[in-house]
Amino acid sequence: MPSTPDPTLALPRILCLHGGGVNGKVFQLQCRGLLAGELSKHFRFVFINGPFVCAPHGAIGTVYGDFAPFYRWLRWEPEHEELDARLAALELLDHCNDQMNADEGTGPWVGVLGFSQGAKMAANFLWMQERLNGPVPMLASDVRFRFGVFMAGSAPPVMLDPHGVLQPVPRHIDTADTLGTSVFTDWPESNEGEHSIAAPTLHVHGLRDPGIEGHRKLFRWYVKPGTAKLVEWDGDHRIPLKKSDVQPVVDGILDMARQTGVL
């Protein structure tokens, strides 16, 4: 008996990027509250793994410890292997492209959603796309993200520039060879300038998240005026699960999709 075709194959696709020390499978489980309702009727969510193997994040070991291996996108601990900024960008983009091409979906790539370090990556993709006025280098030429969802994502965006087309590094932007927010000092004073993102974005902040000040910097300083919406919920560094916490995120994503002509 022939198998039933997957009804999600032709839906618009949202690229989903996990946090540091996690993986795509765990992130899919963490997002089960988002995927349980209306969004899955409209989008195909594609969860991929980061390029660099690392230890599990301390917050997931007891629950998801059997789901190894775990991955990261960038360095955030001194013991993580050092890489030249261009080499790190080259490996990261090539890795993402391979996994995106491996997805069986046929719908257009319309959005990028990330949590924690994955949200920083989502910001990177949108920022690069706008600076180049076209697709991010090494991703397929037809990938044009219309909107982004940054869940517990910290500033600043990172320039992924394997071919040196955007040199010198613009002010207020990081590179892929550093330890990120913990050592970054070149903060902007406003959200006007080439460091900020123009595409519609939804920012999801847990009010008890110890990293919330970094998340607020991304919202205040790195998106153009009038383009971003904020959802705050009473939680720590995790993805909301309760329907009352999830529904504002669902509504925000649907609003961006309608705003950009995706729906």
Buried (B, 14 or more C-beta within 10 A) or exposed (E): EEEEEEEBEEBBBBBBBBBBBBBBEBBBBBBEBBBEEEBEEBBBBBBBBBBBEBBBBEBBEEEBEEBEEBBBBBBBEEEBEEBEBBEBBBBBBBBBBEBBEEBEBEBBBBBBBBBBBBBBBBBBBBBBBBBEEEBBBBBEEEBBBBBBBBBBBBBBBBBBBBEEEBEEBBEBBBBBBBBBBEEBEEEBEEBEBEBBBBBBBBBBBBEEBEBBEBBBBBBBBBBBEEBBBBBBBEBEBBBBBEEEBBBBBBBBBBBBBEEBEBB
